[in-house]
Amino acid sequence: MFDQLKAFHATVRQGSITRAARHLGVSQPTIAAQIRQIEQLYGVELFYRSGRRLAVTETGIALLPLVEQMIDFEAQADIMLRNVGGLFEGQLRIGATGPYYIMDAIGRFSKAHPAIALTCRIGNSEDILNALHEFRIDLAVSSHRSDADGLERRVISTDPLVLVVHHSHPLARFEAIDAARLADVRLLIRETGSVTRSCTEEILAKAGVAPASLAEIGSREAIREAILHGVGGSIFPLGEAERHPDLRVIALRDVDTTIDEYIYFLKARRQSPAIDAFLACIAPGGDRGEQSKRMREASVGC
């Protein structure tokens, strides 16, 4: 019906069917037929006809501003969709289990597309993957591997696990240690369900050792503060082992356990311009990849 209304509008504004047809790029019979379709469908008269002359009826006059509003809304919708598709406006919502692996990409994306409103929420893997399925976020970043239907997954980083201790700890002087030396550490671990905790428990089980003691602390940031205060040490993926003058990062010799970090999005939304643009901002390894390589070499060679 919109095409028919546009034919009516063009005829009124152009003053004749001939000029309306030229304006819209269609034939004169098409314009005439479209106007007739409206009149026959609703049982109204939009024009008085006398030979080739047309005069707008009172019904046509009343209809005209409504059609102009529709045309204006169509133009606004067209501009909005073009802007979103061209990344001149819109939003991108990211969920992550931590900021460590994604902030570089967020920085690149923000510089390349400053008009896109970007939000990043931090939560556990279950929460952010649920939010992704429920369309509350557009991308999810987690070390938890999910094979759920409808999800597409990409590896954005693969890191070895390392021990992080305070510089005053007896092990701080070593570049790499055997996993058996973890028996000398008061280990700070994440909550049950944490991927890092599961890997830590796997390393301890394979080495056949028990740490001096365990303390459960609920977040990576809190564990870091605990290490800085001399409470103990913790096993981190290398990419999450923040650099600090009071912290020492120690490779674990002959430990082949690594952690993959994934970015997830819904397969049905793969064509989203904002999602596609963000994926293009993820660096393939970069400096952390070289650092991970050096740590793996240290764990084998020392």
C-alpha positions, -999 to +999 in steps of 0.1 A: +000+000+000+029+023+006+038+024-031+002+034-039+002+062-013+035+075-027+019+075-062-009+096-048+015+120-030+037+124-061+006+132-083-006+159-059+029+175-055+039+172-092+005+184-104-001+156-129+002+118-134+027+124-162+051+144-140+045+120-111+055+090-133+086+108-144+095+117-107+090+082-095+106+065-125+076+044-134+050+045-162+019+067-163-005+037-163+012+024-132+006+057-113-030+058-125-036+021-115-020+026-080-043+056-073-073+036-085-063+007-062-066+030-031-099+045-042-114+010-050-101-006-018-115+021+005-144+033-016-132+069-017-124+096-043-090+111-041-092+132-073-120+148-093-113+139-130-123+160-159-106+148-191-069+150-183-074+175-155-072+163-118-084+182-088-077+169-052-109+160-033-114+169+004-105+133+012-073+136-007-064+169+010-070+153+045-049+123+035-019+142+021-003+153+054-006+117+067+012+103+037+039+130+040+045+118+076+049+083+063+073+093+037+093+113+063+094+083+086+106+061+057+134+086+051+144+086+087+144+048+089+165+047+058+191+072+073+191+053+106+197+019+089+224+033+066+241+049+097+240+016+117+251-004+087+279+020+080+289+021+118+281+058+121+258+051+150+245+022+171+258+001+200+280-029+208+276-048+241+303-071+253+304-095+282+336-109+295+349-129+325+378-104+328+393-074+310+427-090+302+422-104+267+397-080+253+408-044+261+432-041+232+404-049+208+381-026+226+407+002+222+411-005+185+374-006+179+367+026+198+393+045+178+381+031+145+344+036+153+340+064+179+303+068+171+294+034+183+283+033+220+303+005+236+296-012+269+316-040+286+301-059+315+322-083+337+307-115+350+311-152+353+310-175+322+275-188+329+260-153+332+276-138+301+268-168+279+232-167+291+231-130+283+244-137+248+217-163+242+191-138+254+203-110+232+213-089+262+249-087+249+264-090+214+297-108+222+309-129+251+345-135+261+353-165+283+378-193+289+349-217+293+344-238+262+308-241+251+295-262+222+259-250+226+238-249+194+236-215+178+270-203+191+301-196+170+333-197+189+368-184+181+400-188+200+415-153+207+444-164+229+462-196+242+482-190+273+504-213+295+496-213+332+522-196+354+527-192+391+525-156+405+541-148+438+552-118+458+588-108+452+597-117+488+585-153+483+613-179+485+604-191+449+605-156+434+642-160+425+634-188+400+625-183+364+608-218+363+600-245+388+588-280+388+551-285+396+562-304+427+575-271+442+538-259+445+538-279+477+558-249+492+531-224+483+499-213+500+478-214+469+450-188+464+423-203+441+391-191+425+356-203+433+343-237+422+335-237+385+364-215+376+384-228+346+417-217+362+408-235+394+400-267+375+434-265+357+452-258+389+437-289+405+446-309+374+483-297+376+484-306+413+469-341+407+493-349+379+523-338+400+509-358+430+514-329+454+493-309+478+500-272+484+510-260+519+474-247+522+446-234+501+426-202+503+395-195+481+392-160+469+364-150+445+380-128+419+412-124+399+416-088+412+412-099+448+437-127+444+462-102+429+458-079+460+462-109+483+495-118+466+507-082+469+500-084+506+519-116+510+490-139+516+502-165+491+506-173+454+483-183+426+483-200+392+472-176+364+470-178+327+500-158+315+477-132+299+461-124+332+493-122+352+495-084+354+529-068+355+538-052+389+572-045+404+563-065+435+550-096+416+571-124+401+558-146+372+573-181+373+570-207+345+559-242+355+584-267+341+570-297+322+534-286+326+516-287+293+483-273+305+472-242+287+440-222+287+422-210+256+403-177+257+372-177+234+350-150+219+314-161+212+286-147+191+253-160+179+256-176+144+223-159+135+240-125+140+272-132+121+263-106+095+260-078+121+284-049+109+293-040+145+302-077+154+322-081+122+341-049+128+349-059+164+362-093+153+385-075+128+400-056+157+412-087+176+450-090+171+463-124+161+485-131+192+506-099+193+531-092+221+513-116+245+518-144+220+556-138+220+556-136+257+537-169+260+563-185+237+591-173+259+574-186+290+569-220+274+606-221+264+616-212+300+594-240+314+611-266+292+647-253+291+654-245+328 
